[in-house]
Amino acid sequence: MGNRTERRIERVKTQVPIRHLLASFGYRVQIGDADREEQFSCDLHGDGHDNKPSARVYPDNSWYCFACNLTRDTIATVRAKQDLDFMGAVEWLEKKYNLPPMPFEATDDVAPATPSQQIADSIVTSQTFDEIREQARKRLDRVTKERGLPLDTLLMLWGDFDRLAYGAKKEQIPEWKAKKEMLMLLARTLEKMNENCSLYY
C-alpha cells in the first residue's frame, strides 16, 4: 500500500466526525458533544430494530455495538451502510465531506503504468471534455445494453464516469485531468471487454 493511500485512509478515519456520519445515516446521536460517550440504537443486527439501544459512540471517533460485537470507525460504518468495499468507502467519505485530493509526496510508491494509462498518455486530442464524455457514455450505454460485462464491473465503470462528469462540471477536477481520466476510462472499458471475451475462447 502506498503512503498516499495510507494517508487517505487515516484522514477519513480521523478527520470525518463519527457523530456527524452516524447522524447522516439517521442514528440519534448528539453532534455537538464529541468528548462524551453516548448510547444509541443500532440497526445492523437482527431484524434492524434495536428497542434497547445496544450501541455506544466514543470520543476516539469510533462506536461499538454490543449486539453486533463489533467496533466500527468511519470506514467500517460506510461499508456496512452502503455495501461498499474498503476503498469504495474511503472514496465515498472523501466525496461526501468534500475532502480535497491527497497530494503525492516524494516517498509515495509509484505504480507502473497500466495499458489504459499508456493509451491515455499517448493520445493528443483537440476534443473537449464534453465530446470525450459523450463517447464514453455511448460506449458504456452500449456495453450495458448488450450485457457485455459483469454487473460489478459495469457499476465500477459507471461510478468512475459519474465521478468524472460531476467533478468536471463543478470544476473540482481540472479539464486536462478530466479529459485524460475519461480517456483512460474509455480504454479501461475496452480492456474489460477484451478480458471478458477471452473467457469464452
N, C-alpha and C positions, 0 to 999 in steps of 0.2 A: 504494500500500500504506500503510495507516495506521500510525502509530507503535506502537500497541499490538500489531499483528501483527508488526512488526519486532522488538519486544521478546520476543514469544513465541518467534520463530524463534531469536533469539540465545540465549535461555535454554536451549532444548533442545540447541543446538549446544555450549554451554559448560558447562552445569551437569550434564548427564547424562554420567557417565563412559563413555567409549567402550569401555573394557575390560569394565566390567560388562555393557554391552549386548552385546558380542561373546560373552561367556561365557554370557549368557542364551540366545543362539542356538546354543550348543554348540561354539563355537570354543575351542580350547585356548590360552588366554592367562592370564598371571598377573594376578590382580586387584589385588594389593596394591602393585605397583611401577609407579606411573604415570609415573615420571621416566626410565624407560629404554625403549629400543626393543626390540621382540621380534618374531621371525618366527613365522608360523603358517600353516596351510593354509586356502586359500580355496575354497569350493565354488560360486562364482558364475561359473565359466567352464568350458568344455569339457564333460565328462560329469559334472562335480561332484566328481571325485576328484582331489585335489591331493597326490600322493605326496611331492613335493619342495616343502615349504612356500614358497609364492610371495608371501605377503602379509606386511606389516610394520606394526605398530602404533607410533604415535609419541606423544611427550609432549604434543603440541599438540591432543590429543583427536581424532585422525584416523588413518586407516590407508590404505595403498597396496598394491594388488595389481599385481605386475609382469607377470602373465599377462593380467589384465583391462586393464592400463594405465590404471587409474582410482584417484583418491584419493576416499575416502568419509568423510564425517562421520557423526554420529548419524542425521541425517535421511536421507541417501543410503543408509545401511545398512538402515534400516527400509523404505524404498521398495523396495530390491532383495529383501529377505527376505519382506516381507509383501504385495508387489504393490499398494502404495498410491500415491495421488498426493501431491504435496508437502505440502499442508495436512493431508491424511489422516494422513501420517506424523508431523507435528507433534502432532496430537491424540492419536495412538496413544502417543507418547512421554510426553505430559502425563498420560495416564491410567495408563500402566504405572508411572511414577515418582511418582505422586500429587502432581503439581505443582499448586498452588492456582491458581484463575483469576487471570489477569493483570488488575490494576485499570486502569480508564480514567483517563486524565490529561487536563488541560485542553487539551493540544496535540494530542490524538488527532483523526484525521479522523472525522467523523460521517456515516455513510451515510444517505441518505434512507430513510424507512420504506417497506418493501415492502408490497404489498397484504395479505400474510398477517400482517405486523406490525400493520397498521392494523386488521384484523379482530380480532386478539387483544386489542389495546388497547381496542377498542370494546365488548368483551364483559365484562359484570359478571355473575359467576356465583357461586352459592352451592354449586356442586358441589364435592365433594372431589377431590383429585388422583387417587385411585383410580378414581372414576367417569369422569373425563376420560380417564385412561389406558385404561380399558376401551373407551370409544368409539373412541379412536384405534386400539387393537388390532383391534377388529372391522372398522373401515374398511380397515385395511391387510391384514387377512386376506382380505377380500372382493376387494380390488383384486388381491392376489397370486393368488388362485384364478382370477379372471377374466382374468388376464394383461393387465390394462388399462394397464400401464405398462412401459417398457423395464426390463430386469433391473438395469442400473446405477442407475436412479432408485429402484427398489424397495429395492435394497441400501442406498442412501444414507438413505432414509426409515426403514427398519428399524433401521439403525445409530443414527440420532438417537433413535428410540423406545427402544432398549435403553439408550442413554446416559442418557436422562432417567429411565427407570424405575429403573435401578440407582442413579443419583445421588440420587433422592428416597428410595429405600429405605434407603440408607446415610447419609441426611441430609447428603450432600455439597452438595446444592442446596436452598435454602430452598423451602418448599412453594409460596409465592406465585409464585416464579420458575419452578418446575417446572410449575405449572398453566398459566402464561402460555405457556411454551415448548411444552407439549403441545398447547395450543390453536392455536399457530402451526403446529405440525406437522400438525394436522388441516386447517387452512386451506391449508397448502402442498400437502398431498396432493390437495385439491380443485383447486387451481391446476394442478398437474401433469396431473391427469385431463383438465381442460378443454383444456390445451395439446395433449395427446395426441389428443383427439377432433378438434380443429380441423385436424389434419394430414390427416384423411380427408374433409373437406368443402371 
